[in-house]
Amino acid sequence: MNFTAPESLIFWTTIIFFVFFLLLRKLAWKPILGAVKGREESINNALASAEAARKEMLNLTANNERILQEARLERDAMMKEAREMREKMIADSKGDAQLEGARMIEQAKAAIQSEKNAAMADLKAQVSLLSLDIAEKLLKDELSSKEAQTKLVEKMLGDVKLN
C-alpha cells in the first residue's frame, strides 16, 4: 500500500477517528450520557416540583379564600348580633324610661291630689272658723239687747212646728 500524502492523511485521520470514537464510546460516552440523563431527570424533577408547588399554591389560595369568606361571614354575624343587642338595649331602656315616667307621673298626681285634699281641708277649717267668727259677731250684735234675744227665740219657736 503505497499511499500518497493526502491519502495517507485521510487514512490516518480515519483510523484515529475510529480509535478516538472507540475510546470515547468505551470511556466517556456512558458518563456523558449519564450526566445528560441525570440533568434531564433533575430538570424533570424540578418541573414536577414546580407543578406540585403551583398546585399547592392554588390549594392554599383556595383555602385562604375560604378562610377569608368564613371570617367575613363570622364578622357579619357578630355585627348583626351586636346591632340586635343594641336595638334590644335601646328598646328595653325606652320601655324602662316610659314605665319610670308613668310611675313618676302617678306619684306626682297622687302628691298633687294629697296636697289638694290637705289644702281643701285646711280651707274648710279656715272657712268654718271664719264663719263661726262672723256668726259670733252677728249674734253678739243681734243679741246685745234683751228684746232682740226674746224676739229671736220666738221666731225660732215659730219656725219649729210640732206635729
Buried (B, 14 or more C-beta within 10 A) or exposed (E): EEEEEEEEEEEEEEEEEEEEEEEEEEEEEEEEEEEEEEEEEEEEEEEEEEEEEEEEEEEEEEEEEEEEEEEEEEEEEEEEEEEEEEEEEEEEEEEEEEEEEEEEEEEEEEEEEEEEEEEEEEEEEEEEEEEEEEEEEEEEEEBEEEEEEEEEEEEEEEEEEEE
